[in-house]
Amino acid sequence: MLVWSNRGQGLAEYALILSLIAILAVSALLFLSGRIGTILSTIGAKL
């Protein structure tokens, strides 16, 4: 039984870390979306 509880705890920690990374990535994309759109428009116009 002890093996499963340790394994479950490890999986929960990985899930928390991954969810925090996902939240940070989405917030960074939302924050930088205007700048990214401008850069892509500039690149598209030069092509």
CHARMM internal coordinates of N, CA and C (Angstrom, degrees):
IC EDIT
DIST 1 N 1 CA 1.4491
DIST 1 CA 1 C 1.5182
ANGL 1 N 1 CA 1 C 111.81
DIST 1 C 2 N 1.3188
ANGL 1 CA 1 C 2 N 117.43
DIHE 1 N 1 CA 1 C 2 N -33.44
DIST 2 N 2 CA 1.4524
ANGL 1 C 2 N 2 CA 121.17
DIHE 1 CA 1 C 2 N 2 CA -177.44
DIST 2 CA 2 C 1.5292
ANGL 2 N 2 CA 2 C 111.41
DIHE 1 C 2 N 2 CA 2 C -65.25
DIST 2 C 3 N 1.3223
ANGL 2 CA 2 C 3 N 117.03
DIHE 2 N 2 CA 2 C 3 N -34.24
DIST 3 N 3 CA 1.4659
ANGL 2 C 3 N 3 CA 121.12
DIHE 2 CA 2 C 3 N 3 CA -179.99
DIST 3 CA 3 C 1.5242
ANGL 3 N 3 CA 3 C 110.34
DIHE 2 C 3 N 3 CA 3 C -62.91
DIST 3 C 4 N 1.3183
ANGL 3 CA 3 C 4 N 117.43
DIHE 3 N 3 CA 3 C 4 N -43.54
DIST 4 N 4 CA 1.4625
ANGL 3 C 4 N 4 CA 120.55
DIHE 3 CA 3 C 4 N 4 CA -178.29
DIST 4 CA 4 C 1.5207
ANGL 4 N 4 CA 4 C 111.88
DIHE 3 C 4 N 4 CA 4 C -66.75
DIST 4 C 5 N 1.3227
ANGL 4 CA 4 C 5 N 117.72
DIHE 4 N 4 CA 4 C 5 N -38.47
DIST 5 N 5 CA 1.4621
ANGL 4 C 5 N 5 CA 119.25
DIHE 4 CA 4 C 5 N 5 CA -179.19
DIST 5 CA 5 C 1.5254
ANGL 5 N 5 CA 5 C 110.83
DIHE 4 C 5 N 5 CA 5 C -67.90
DIST 5 C 6 N 1.3210
ANGL 5 CA 5 C 6 N 118.27
DIHE 5 N 5 CA 5 C 6 N -38.56
DIST 6 N 6 CA 1.4611
ANGL 5 C 6 N 6 CA 120.88
DIHE 5 CA 5 C 6 N 6 CA 176.16
DIST 6 CA 6 C 1.5149
ANGL 6 N 6 CA 6 C 111.21
DIHE 5 C 6 N 6 CA 6 C -66.54
DIST 6 C 7 N 1.3076
ANGL 6 CA 6 C 7 N 115.89
DIHE 6 N 6 CA 6 C 7 N -40.43
DIST 7 N 7 CA 1.4622
ANGL 6 C 7 N 7 CA 120.50
DIHE 6 CA 6 C 7 N 7 CA 179.25
DIST 7 CA 7 C 1.5212
ANGL 7 N 7 CA 7 C 110.61
DIHE 6 C 7 N 7 CA 7 C -65.09
DIST 7 C 8 N 1.3230
ANGL 7 CA 7 C 8 N 116.96
DIHE 7 N 7 CA 7 C 8 N -42.88
DIST 8 N 8 CA 1.4518
ANGL 7 C 8 N 8 CA 121.20
DIHE 7 CA 7 C 8 N 8 CA 177.92
DIST 8 CA 8 C 1.5188
ANGL 8 N 8 CA 8 C 112.07
DIHE 7 C 8 N 8 CA 8 C -64.21
DIST 8 C 9 N 1.3061
ANGL 8 CA 8 C 9 N 116.82
DIHE 8 N 8 CA 8 C 9 N -37.71
DIST 9 N 9 CA 1.4617
ANGL 8 C 9 N 9 CA 120.71
DIHE 8 CA 8 C 9 N 9 CA 178.54
DIST 9 CA 9 C 1.5245
ANGL 9 N 9 CA 9 C 109.83
DIHE 8 C 9 N 9 CA 9 C -65.89
DIST 9 C 10 N 1.3108
ANGL 9 CA 9 C 10 N 117.73
DIHE 9 N 9 CA 9 C 10 N -41.90
DIST 10 N 10 CA 1.4558
ANGL 9 C 10 N 10 CA 121.38
DIHE 9 CA 9 C 10 N 10 CA 178.37
DIST 10 CA 10 C 1.5148
ANGL 10 N 10 CA 10 C 111.71
DIHE 9 C 10 N 10 CA 10 C -62.84
DIST 10 C 11 N 1.3302
ANGL 10 CA 10 C 11 N 116.45
DIHE 10 N 10 CA 10 C 11 N -42.13
DIST 11 N 11 CA 1.4612
ANGL 10 C 11 N 11 CA 120.47
DIHE 10 CA 10 C 11 N 11 CA 178.68
DIST 11 CA 11 C 1.5268
ANGL 11 N 11 CA 11 C 111.17
DIHE 10 C 11 N 11 CA 11 C -64.90
DIST 11 C 12 N 1.3120
ANGL 11 CA 11 C 12 N 116.55
DIHE 11 N 11 CA 11 C 12 N -38.72
DIST 12 N 12 CA 1.4637
ANGL 11 C 12 N 12 CA 120.32
DIHE 11 CA 11 C 12 N 12 CA 178.47
DIST 12 CA 12 C 1.5255
ANGL 12 N 12 CA 12 C 110.76
DIHE 11 C 12 N 12 CA 12 C -65.22
DIST 12 C 13 N 1.3189
ANGL 12 CA 12 C 13 N 116.97
DIHE 12 N 12 CA 12 C 13 N -39.41
DIST 13 N 13 CA 1.4673
ANGL 12 C 13 N 13 CA 119.98
DIHE 12 CA 12 C 13 N 13 CA 178.64
DIST 13 CA 13 C 1.5214
ANGL 13 N 13 CA 13 C 110.92
DIHE 12 C 13 N 13 CA 13 C -65.78
DIST 13 C 14 N 1.3366
ANGL 13 CA 13 C 14 N 117.34
DIHE 13 N 13 CA 13 C 14 N -42.57
DIST 14 N 14 CA 1.4589
ANGL 13 C 14 N 14 CA 120.47
DIHE 13 CA 13 C 14 N 14 CA 176.84
DIST 14 CA 14 C 1.5228
ANGL 14 N 14 CA 14 C 110.98
DIHE 13 C 14 N 14 CA 14 C -62.50
DIST 14 C 15 N 1.3210
ANGL 14 CA 14 C 15 N 117.23
DIHE 14 N 14 CA 14 C 15 N -39.83
DIST 15 N 15 CA 1.4628
ANGL 14 C 15 N 15 CA 120.55
DIHE 14 CA 14 C 15 N 15 CA 179.02
DIST 15 CA 15 C 1.5246
ANGL 15 N 15 CA 15 C 111.08
DIHE 14 C 15 N 15 CA 15 C -64.03
DIST 15 C 16 N 1.3229
ANGL 15 CA 15 C 16 N 117.10
DIHE 15 N 15 CA 15 C 16 N -40.51
DIST 16 N 16 CA 1.4665
ANGL 15 C 16 N 16 CA 120.31
DIHE 15 CA 15 C 16 N 16 CA 177.19
DIST 16 CA 16 C 1.5221
ANGL 16 N 16 CA 16 C 111.73
DIHE 15 C 16 N 16 CA 16 C -63.84
DIST 16 C 17 N 1.3158
ANGL 16 CA 16 C 17 N 116.80
DIHE 16 N 16 CA 16 C 17 N -43.99
DIST 17 N 17 CA 1.4626
ANGL 16 C 17 N 17 CA 120.75
DIHE 16 CA 16 C 17 N 17 CA 179.76
DIST 17 CA 17 C 1.5213
ANGL 17 N 17 CA 17 C 110.14
DIHE 16 C 17 N 17 CA 17 C -62.90
DIST 17 C 18 N 1.3319
ANGL 17 CA 17 C 18 N 117.25
DIHE 17 N 17 CA 17 C 18 N -45.40
DIST 18 N 18 CA 1.4614
ANGL 17 C 18 N 18 CA 120.65
DIHE 17 CA 17 C 18 N 18 CA -179.90
DIST 18 CA 18 C 1.5189
ANGL 18 N 18 CA 18 C 111.79
DIHE 17 C 18 N 18 CA 18 C -64.29
DIST 18 C 19 N 1.3148
ANGL 18 CA 18 C 19 N 117.25
DIHE 18 N 18 CA 18 C 19 N -37.86
DIST 19 N 19 CA 1.4626
ANGL 18 C 19 N 19 CA 119.14
DIHE 18 CA 18 C 19 N 19 CA 179.15
DIST 19 CA 19 C 1.5256
ANGL 19 N 19 CA 19 C 111.15
DIHE 18 C 19 N 19 CA 19 C -68.45
DIST 19 C 20 N 1.3286
ANGL 19 CA 19 C 20 N 117.64
DIHE 19 N 19 CA 19 C 20 N -37.76
DIST 20 N 20 CA 1.4653
ANGL 19 C 20 N 20 CA 120.37
DIHE 19 CA 19 C 20 N 20 CA 176.47
DIST 20 CA 20 C 1.5249
ANGL 20 N 20 CA 20 C 111.15
DIHE 19 C 20 N 20 CA 20 C -64.82
DIST 20 C 21 N 1.3213
ANGL 20 CA 20 C 21 N 117.15
DIHE 20 N 20 CA 20 C 21 N -40.85
DIST 21 N 21 CA 1.4604
ANGL 20 C 21 N 21 CA 120.68
DIHE 20 CA 20 C 21 N 21 CA 177.35
DIST 21 CA 21 C 1.5229
ANGL 21 N 21 CA 21 C 110.56
DIHE 20 C 21 N 21 CA 21 C -63.55
DIST 21 C 22 N 1.3301
ANGL 21 CA 21 C 22 N 117.18
DIHE 21 N 21 CA 21 C 22 N -41.67
DIST 22 N 22 CA 1.4582
ANGL 21 C 22 N 22 CA 120.66
DIHE 21 CA 21 C 22 N 22 CA 179.22
DIST 22 CA 22 C 1.5227
ANGL 22 N 22 CA 22 C 111.04
DIHE 21 C 22 N 22 CA 22 C -64.14
DIST 22 C 23 N 1.3190
ANGL 22 CA 22 C 23 N 117.81
DIHE 22 N 22 CA 22 C 23 N -41.91
DIST 23 N 23 CA 1.4667
ANGL 22 C 23 N 23 CA 121.34
DIHE 22 CA 22 C 23 N 23 CA 179.07
DIST 23 CA 23 C 1.5236
ANGL 23 N 23 CA 23 C 110.19
DIHE 22 C 23 N 23 CA 23 C -63.70
DIST 23 C 24 N 1.3279
ANGL 23 CA 23 C 24 N 117.14
DIHE 23 N 23 CA 23 C 24 N -42.90
DIST 24 N 24 CA 1.4616
ANGL 23 C 24 N 24 CA 120.51
DIHE 23 CA 23 C 24 N 24 CA 178.32
DIST 24 CA 24 C 1.5269
ANGL 24 N 24 CA 24 C 111.63
DIHE 23 C 24 N 24 CA 24 C -64.28
DIST 24 C 25 N 1.3263
ANGL 24 CA 24 C 25 N 117.39
DIHE 24 N 24 CA 24 C 25 N -40.34
DIST 25 N 25 CA 1.4597
ANGL 24 C 25 N 25 CA 120.77
DIHE 24 CA 24 C 25 N 25 CA 179.79
DIST 25 CA 25 C 1.5191
ANGL 25 N 25 CA 25 C 111.18
DIHE 24 C 25 N 25 CA 25 C -65.24
DIST 25 C 26 N 1.3240
ANGL 25 CA 25 C 26 N 117.64
DIHE 25 N 25 CA 25 C 26 N -44.04
DIST 26 N 26 CA 1.4645
ANGL 25 C 26 N 26 CA 121.15
DIHE 25 CA 25 C 26 N 26 CA 179.74
DIST 26 CA 26 C 1.5221
ANGL 26 N 26 CA 26 C 110.64
DIHE 25 C 26 N 26 CA 26 C -65.46
DIST 26 C 27 N 1.3101
ANGL 26 CA 26 C 27 N 117.27
DIHE 26 N 26 CA 26 C 27 N -42.41
DIST 27 N 27 CA 1.4639
ANGL 26 C 27 N 27 CA 119.41
DIHE 26 CA 26 C 27 N 27 CA 179.67
DIST 27 CA 27 C 1.5293
ANGL 27 N 27 CA 27 C 111.01
DIHE 26 C 27 N 27 CA 27 C -66.63
DIST 27 C 28 N 1.3210
ANGL 27 CA 27 C 28 N 118.03
DIHE 27 N 27 CA 27 C 28 N -36.74
DIST 28 N 28 CA 1.4669
ANGL 27 C 28 N 28 CA 120.85
DIHE 27 CA 27 C 28 N 28 CA 177.02
DIST 28 CA 28 C 1.5228
ANGL 28 N 28 CA 28 C 110.29
DIHE 27 C 28 N 28 CA 28 C -65.55
DIST 28 C 29 N 1.3249
ANGL 28 CA 28 C 29 N 117.60
DIHE 28 N 28 CA 28 C 29 N -41.20
DIST 29 N 29 CA 1.4673
ANGL 28 C 29 N 29 CA 120.31
DIHE 28 CA 28 C 29 N 29 CA 178.20
DIST 29 CA 29 C 1.5201
ANGL 29 N 29 CA 29 C 111.37
DIHE 28 C 29 N 29 CA 29 C -65.22
DIST 29 C 30 N 1.3084
ANGL 29 CA 29 C 30 N 117.29
DIHE 29 N 29 CA 29 C 30 N -40.34
DIST 30 N 30 CA 1.4662
ANGL 29 C 30 N 30 CA 120.00
DIHE 29 CA 29 C 30 N 30 CA 178.33
DIST 30 CA 30 C 1.5287
ANGL 30 N 30 CA 30 C 110.96
DIHE 29 C 30 N 30 CA 30 C -66.04
DIST 30 C 31 N 1.3110
ANGL 30 CA 30 C 31 N 116.17
DIHE 30 N 30 CA 30 C 31 N -39.54
DIST 31 N 31 CA 1.4567
ANGL 30 C 31 N 31 CA 121.08
DIHE 30 CA 30 C 31 N 31 CA -178.85
DIST 31 CA 31 C 1.5267
ANGL 31 N 31 CA 31 C 111.47
DIHE 30 C 31 N 31 CA 31 C -68.65
DIST 31 C 32 N 1.3257
ANGL 31 CA 31 C 32 N 116.61
DIHE 31 N 31 CA 31 C 32 N -37.73
DIST 32 N 32 CA 1.4621
ANGL 31 C 32 N 32 CA 121.06
DIHE 31 CA 31 C 32 N 32 CA -175.81
DIST 32 CA 32 C 1.5300
ANGL 32 N 32 CA 32 C 114.02
DIHE 31 C 32 N 32 CA 32 C -99.76
DIST 32 C 33 N 1.3180
ANGL 32 CA 32 C 33 N 118.15
DIHE 32 N 32 CA 32 C 33 N 8.13
DIST 33 N 33 CA 1.4623
ANGL 32 C 33 N 33 CA 120.53
DIHE 32 CA 32 C 33 N 33 CA -174.06
DIST 33 CA 33 C 1.5236
ANGL 33 N 33 CA 33 C 112.58
DIHE 32 C 33 N 33 CA 33 C -61.07
DIST 33 C 34 N 1.3246
ANGL 33 CA 33 C 34 N 118.38
DIHE 33 N 33 CA 33 C 34 N -39.72
DIST 34 N 34 CA 1.4617
ANGL 33 C 34 N 34 CA 120.64
DIHE 33 CA 33 C 34 N 34 CA 179.29
DIST 34 CA 34 C 1.5079
ANGL 34 N 34 CA 34 C 111.87
DIHE 33 C 34 N 34 CA 34 C -64.51
DIST 34 C 35 N 1.3067
ANGL 34 CA 34 C 35 N 116.58
DIHE 34 N 34 CA 34 C 35 N -43.87
DIST 35 N 35 CA 1.4693
ANGL 34 C 35 N 35 CA 120.61
DIHE 34 CA 34 C 35 N 35 CA -179.98
DIST 35 CA 35 C 1.5290
ANGL 35 N 35 CA 35 C 111.04
DIHE 34 C 35 N 35 CA 35 C -66.32
DIST 35 C 36 N 1.3249
ANGL 35 CA 35 C 36 N 117.18
DIHE 35 N 35 CA 35 C 36 N -40.58
DIST 36 N 36 CA 1.4593
ANGL 35 C 36 N 36 CA 121.20
DIHE 35 CA 35 C 36 N 36 CA 179.15
DIST 36 CA 36 C 1.5334
ANGL 36 N 36 CA 36 C 110.08
DIHE 35 C 36 N 36 CA 36 C -64.31
DIST 36 C 37 N 1.3248
ANGL 36 CA 36 C 37 N 116.70
DIHE 36 N 36 CA 36 C 37 N -41.97
DIST 37 N 37 CA 1.4689
ANGL 36 C 37 N 37 CA 120.43
DIHE 36 CA 36 C 37 N 37 CA 178.34
DIST 37 CA 37 C 1.5150
ANGL 37 N 37 CA 37 C 111.52
DIHE 36 C 37 N 37 CA 37 C -61.86
DIST 37 C 38 N 1.3213
ANGL 37 CA 37 C 38 N 117.43
DIHE 37 N 37 CA 37 C 38 N -39.91
DIST 38 N 38 CA 1.4636
ANGL 37 C 38 N 38 CA 121.51
DIHE 37 CA 37 C 38 N 38 CA 178.67
DIST 38 CA 38 C 1.5262
ANGL 38 N 38 CA 38 C 110.53
DIHE 37 C 38 N 38 CA 38 C -65.16
DIST 38 C 39 N 1.3040
ANGL 38 CA 38 C 39 N 117.06
DIHE 38 N 38 CA 38 C 39 N -43.37
DIST 39 N 39 CA 1.4695
ANGL 38 C 39 N 39 CA 121.03
DIHE 38 CA 38 C 39 N 39 CA 179.84
DIST 39 CA 39 C 1.5264
ANGL 39 N 39 CA 39 C 110.37
DIHE 38 C 39 N 39 CA 39 C -63.45
DIST 39 C 40 N 1.3174
ANGL 39 CA 39 C 40 N 116.96
DIHE 39 N 39 CA 39 C 40 N -44.95
DIST 40 N 40 CA 1.4564
ANGL 39 C 40 N 40 CA 120.04
DIHE 39 CA 39 C 40 N 40 CA -179.83
DIST 40 CA 40 C 1.5321
ANGL 40 N 40 CA 40 C 111.51
DIHE 39 C 40 N 40 CA 40 C -66.43
DIST 40 C 41 N 1.3074
ANGL 40 CA 40 C 41 N 117.77
DIHE 40 N 40 CA 40 C 41 N -36.58
DIST 41 N 41 CA 1.4557
ANGL 40 C 41 N 41 CA 120.62
DIHE 40 CA 40 C 41 N 41 CA 176.35
DIST 41 CA 41 C 1.5176
ANGL 41 N 41 CA 41 C 111.48
DIHE 40 C 41 N 41 CA 41 C -64.75
DIST 41 C 42 N 1.3169
ANGL 41 CA 41 C 42 N 116.58
DIHE 41 N 41 CA 41 C 42 N -41.00
DIST 42 N 42 CA 1.4547
ANGL 41 C 42 N 42 CA 121.08
DIHE 41 CA 41 C 42 N 42 CA 178.46
DIST 42 CA 42 C 1.5312
ANGL 42 N 42 CA 42 C 110.72
DIHE 41 C 42 N 42 CA 42 C -64.12
DIST 42 C 43 N 1.3014
ANGL 42 CA 42 C 43 N 116.67
DIHE 42 N 42 CA 42 C 43 N -43.74
DIST 43 N 43 CA 1.4669
ANGL 42 C 43 N 43 CA 120.27
DIHE 42 CA 42 C 43 N 43 CA 178.60
DIST 43 CA 43 C 1.5276
ANGL 43 N 43 CA 43 C 110.30
DIHE 42 C 43 N 43 CA 43 C -64.08
DIST 43 C 44 N 1.3384
ANGL 43 CA 43 C 44 N 116.85
DIHE 43 N 43 CA 43 C 44 N -43.04
DIST 44 N 44 CA 1.4589
ANGL 43 C 44 N 44 CA 120.52
DIHE 43 CA 43 C 44 N 44 CA 179.09
DIST 44 CA 44 C 1.5209
ANGL 44 N 44 CA 44 C 112.37
DIHE 43 C 44 N 44 CA 44 C -63.52
DIST 44 C 45 N 1.3202
ANGL 44 CA 44 C 45 N 117.66
DIHE 44 N 44 CA 44 C 45 N -37.27
DIST 45 N 45 CA 1.4640
ANGL 44 C 45 N 45 CA 120.86
DIHE 44 CA 44 C 45 N 45 CA 179.52
DIST 45 CA 45 C 1.5300
ANGL 45 N 45 CA 45 C 111.10
DIHE 44 C 45 N 45 CA 45 C -69.24
DIST 45 C 46 N 1.3249
ANGL 45 CA 45 C 46 N 117.33
DIHE 45 N 45 CA 45 C 46 N -33.34
DIST 46 N 46 CA 1.4592
ANGL 45 C 46 N 46 CA 120.29
DIHE 45 CA 45 C 46 N 46 CA -179.64
DIST 46 CA 46 C 1.5197
ANGL 46 N 46 CA 46 C 112.47
DIHE 45 C 46 N 46 CA 46 C -76.83
DIST 46 C 47 N 1.3123
ANGL 46 CA 46 C 47 N 117.41
DIHE 46 N 46 CA 46 C 47 N -20.35
DIST 47 N 47 CA 1.4515
ANGL 46 C 47 N 47 CA 119.94
DIHE 46 CA 46 C 47 N 47 CA 178.25
DIST 47 CA 47 C 1.5132
ANGL 47 N 47 CA 47 C 108.81
DIHE 46 C 47 N 47 CA 47 C -79.39
END
COOR INIT
IC SEED 1 N 1 CA 1 C
IC BUILD
